[in-house]
Amino acid sequence: MKITKVLNNNVVMSKDESNQEIVVMGKGLAFQKKTGDAIESSKVEKTFVLENSNVAKKLAELMKETSEIYLDLSYKILELAKSQLTYKLDNYLYVALTDHLSFAITRHKNGIDLKNPLLWEIRRYYKQEFQIALKALDMVEEDTGVRLVEDEAASIALHLVNSQLSGENMDTAIKVTELVNNILNIVRYYFKIELEEDSINYERFLTHLRFFATRFIRKEKAENTHDDFLYEQVKKKYTAAFECTERIAAYIAKNYDWDISNDEKVYLTLHIHRITNRHQIDSSS
């Protein structure tokens, strides 16, 4: 491999045998080296592929002002996440997470720890990502001696969640989380119950809400299949759940000027019935 760009003494850009842009890390790897020089394989400690050339450019810019220790931490955190999450992580996370860790640790050293207003929601709705993020805090402490507050775990978890919305910004993940939380609160208040968050039905509902909220934020309307018979059957059979769905639809229409489809109402009603049925005597089911 040959160096295509020196990022600092320990990090360079190169290309693999498939001509893919890669980042190569190793202590003293680029010391007194320049573009076109061969990379000493004995000094290579980590290598990872950047599938998007735009990501490579942004990472190169970031490394001009950021220590490679944060890139190394990002690499280790993302390797952990990749081993546990079922969805593919966007390469841009190398940039976003490196930048976030650098900023968060600098702030902490200056006595500034920011509160994450979505900590409670992220901990409850994105449990797997949050557990990975808590382990990330351990990694940060081990490598830097800095113990970041739990709010930073929520921020790291949001970066992972945002990776499902490839090509979009963190604001989208925040909007999705807020919308999911508001819909769940409508269900809680309508039925005056606490939901069984460890149940499989709750997990199914949560997954559905995330996809629904993502489509909604992206303004991707779901087309109706025009199955009016199914819609009327669900409306008649699950009256309480359907009325709750109508309140959700009214909330979205009022606050976001968005009408959800009848198909979406069917799905929401069925999910709401499943997660609330234990609290009701429903002779129709």
HELIX and SHEET records of a PDB file:
HELIX    1   1 SER A   41  LYS A   43  5                                   3    
HELIX    2   2 SER A   53  LEU A   62  1                                  10    
HELIX    3   3 GLU A   68  GLN A   84  1                                  17    
HELIX    4   4 LEU A   93  LYS A  109  1                                  17    
HELIX    5   5 LEU A  119  TYR A  125  1                                   7    
HELIX    6   6 LYS A  127  THR A  144  1                                  18    
HELIX    7   7 GLU A  150  ASN A  162  1                                  13    
HELIX    8   8 MET A  170  PHE A  191  1                                  22    
HELIX    9   9 ILE A  200  ILE A  217  1                                  18    
HELIX   10  10 ASP A  228  LYS A  237  1                                  10    
HELIX   11  11 THR A  239  TYR A  256  1                                  18    
HELIX   12  12 ASN A  262  THR A  276  1                                  15    
HELIX   13  13 ASN A  277  HIS A  279  5                                   3    
SHEET    1   A 4 LYS A   5  ASN A   8  0                                        
SHEET    2   A 4 VAL A  11  LYS A  15 -1                                        
SHEET    3   A 4 GLU A  21  MET A  25 -1                                        
SHEET    4   A 4 LYS A  46  LEU A  50 -1                                        
END                                                                             
